[in-house]
């Protein structure tokens, strides 16, 4: 049996594929029920932040900016979305 988190992720993927989109950034219905019901708080927050910006600046700039966002400002370590502390220097972070 699929977990609620997995089910909503698959629903988003199925929706974009059904519409022929690479992602939610291409859909005029964003934000939709799939985003509103997304069960992971950090994931929903990130999606809600990035999609409007992605649309505004385009894919190339969005990728560069996202890569730059997830680097520790103290030590330069690469980070993951949702992290609250750098695993290298232990600096506290508030990226998402």
VENGI-V775063 format. One record per residue. N is the residue number from 1. RES is the residue in three letters. PSI is psi in degrees with one decimal (* if undefined). Layout:
BEGIN
N|RES|PSI ; N|RES|PSI
END
This chain:
BEGIN
1|UNK|133.4 ; 2|UNK|143.9 ; 3|UNK|163.2 ; 4|UNK|-41.3 ; 5|UNK|-48.3 ; 6|UNK|-41.1 ; 7|UNK|-46.7 ; 8|UNK|-37.4 ; 9|UNK|-43.1 ; 10|UNK|-35.6 ; 11|UNK|-41.8 ; 12|UNK|-47.2 ; 13|UNK|-45.6 ; 14|UNK|-39.9 ; 15|UNK|-48.3 ; 16|UNK|-39.3 ; 17|UNK|-41.7 ; 18|UNK|-35.5 ; 19|UNK|-7.1 ; 20|UNK|24.2 ; 21|UNK|151.8 ; 22|UNK|-25.0 ; 23|UNK|178.1 ; 24|UNK|-25.5 ; 25|UNK|-17.6 ; 26|UNK|-5.6 ; 27|UNK|130.9 ; 28|UNK|-13.2 ; 29|UNK|1.6 ; 30|UNK|136.8 ; 31|UNK|141.3 ; 32|UNK|-174.4 ; 33|UNK|-30.6 ; 34|UNK|-38.8 ; 35|UNK|-45.8 ; 36|UNK|-32.9 ; 37|UNK|7.4 ; 38|UNK|124.9 ; 39|UNK|-11.8 ; 40|UNK|113.9 ; 41|UNK|-49.6 ; 42|UNK|-42.9 ; 43|UNK|-44.5 ; 44|UNK|-41.3 ; 45|UNK|-44.2 ; 46|UNK|-46.9 ; 47|UNK|-45.6 ; 48|UNK|-29.7 ; 49|UNK|-45.5 ; 50|UNK|-33.9 ; 51|UNK|-49.8 ; 52|UNK|-39.3 ; 53|UNK|-42.0 ; 54|UNK|-45.7 ; 55|UNK|-40.0 ; 56|UNK|-44.0 ; 57|UNK|-14.8 ; 58|UNK|165.5 ; 59|UNK|-46.5 ; 60|UNK|-50.2 ; 61|UNK|-39.2 ; 62|UNK|-45.2 ; 63|UNK|-47.1 ; 64|UNK|-44.5 ; 65|UNK|-37.9 ; 66|UNK|-40.3 ; 67|UNK|-41.4 ; 68|UNK|-33.1 ; 69|UNK|-37.5 ; 70|UNK|48.6 ; 71|UNK|130.7 ; 72|UNK|125.8 ; 73|UNK|-17.2 ; 74|UNK|-45.0 ; 75|UNK|-8.5 ; 76|UNK|5.3 ; 77|UNK|140.3 ; 78|UNK|139.6 ; 79|UNK|168.8 ; 80|UNK|155.2 ; 81|UNK|139.6 ; 82|UNK|-7.3 ; 83|UNK|142.1 ; 84|UNK|-7.7 ; 85|UNK|135.6 ; 86|UNK|132.7 ; 87|UNK|-7.6 ; 88|UNK|-63.2 ; 89|UNK|-6.0 ; 90|UNK|14.5 ; 91|UNK|142.3 ; 92|UNK|142.8 ; 93|UNK|151.4 ; 94|UNK|74.5 ; 95|UNK|-28.6 ; 96|UNK|*
END
